[in-house]
Amino acid sequence: MQIAGPFSLRVDSEVALDPKKGNWYPVMNDPVFAVEYALQVLGSAKAVAWYSPKQREFMLELRFFET
């Protein structure tokens, strides 16, 4: 989802149904939240910050793409 300008927000997760426990509602397992910033100065590059609450990990990345 584009937030504003070069910022975007992303959520990656597993979605599970467990009919054995009588749970027919979708449940999010191991979500990962990310905020991306498009770096116009470097051409096609992105700075990405993501967080996984289940694993309690946080990471900053700089991604370069071929043009």
N, C-alpha and C positions, 0 to 999 in steps of 0.2 A: 504494500500500500504506500503510495506516494504521500508524504506528510506535507512538505512545503519545499519548493525549489529543488535543490540537489539532495534533500534528505528523504529516505524511505525507511519503512518499518517492515520487518518480516517475522513471522512466527512459524517454526517448523515443529511438528509433533507427530507422534503416533496416535491414531484414534482406534480404540478397541471397544468391542461389545463382548460381554461375558454371559452367555445364556445359561451356563451351568450354575451361576450364582443368582440367576433371575434378574440380572442387570441388562436390560435391553436399551439403556441409554448410552450414547457415545461418551467415552471417557478419554481425556487427553493423558497420554503417558509420555514422560520425558520431553517436555516442551523446551525449545531453545528460542530465545528472543534476540533479535538482531536489529541494529540501527546501522544503515549504510549512508555514506556521504560520497557523492560523485565529485572527484577531484578534477575540475576543468583545467587546472594549471598543468597537470601531468598528462593531459590527453584522455585516454581511456583507462582510468584507474579509479579504484574505490577504496575508501577507508571503511572498515567494518568493525563494529564492536558487538560482540555477542555474549549472552549469559545463559547458562544452564542451571536452573535452581536445584534440580535433582542431583546433579553431580557437583554442584557448588563450584563451577568453573566460570571464569571470565577471561575473554581474550580480545586483543586488538589485532587486526590484520590490515595489511596494505596489499591490495590485489591489483595486478597489472594485466591488461588484456591486449591481445594483438589487434592491430588496426588494419 
